[in-house]
Amino acid sequence: MVDGDVVLRPIRLRDQRAWREVNRRNRDWLRPWEATIPPPTPSGPIAHRPTYRQMVRHLRAEANAGRMLPFVIEYQGRLVGQLTVAGITWGSMCSGHIGYWVDQSVAGRGVMPTAVALVSDHCFRTVGLHRIEVCIRPENGPSRRVVEKLGFREEGLRPRYLHIDGAWRDHLVFALTAEEVPEGLLARWQRRRSAQGRPDQAGSDQVGPEGAGRQNRGKPGSAGK
């Protein structure tokens, strides 16, 4: 999936070096929104963060099972982030949720809204989903601006929804259904940017549903941030 300088493609094992380098440089930028593993319960197993290779194999297995769509984001030819559609449910729901993170060096250039618009159109028009959700911590203003710029509806608060940065954190739920964007979300986003007459300056893009992609190192339910 491509729009200008923004490309979404499947994550690969050979992305390890570039993926690690981007994560290393952005450690402080991402840490407040990164999914963490909660303390074990008396009867539960002790969980460990998977390696990069384990993460990719897990994502591929979930993708093959129809439960995930894992991508990396490229901007001007280099890897700058990750976006995952996770929790895909069929039957009477036909829904999934999106999570993401992006390199701080490209924040504010419209990379993340474009990536979310591309994948939303793919989910609605090609995959056949009816509803897309993005869950974001109330404190994550840059990530909230991504979904607000795209016209996602705010539906409410999920208390203590995900374990983020060492504690159970509340998340706001934003959603969009296929009927709300009959012309396509990317087309709507492009019209908005065109009307502004300049590159997106409405706030920097940051991380979405906390820990996107990084928590994917072994937790299907939080695969998109």
Disulfide bonds with the S-S distance in Angstrom:
none
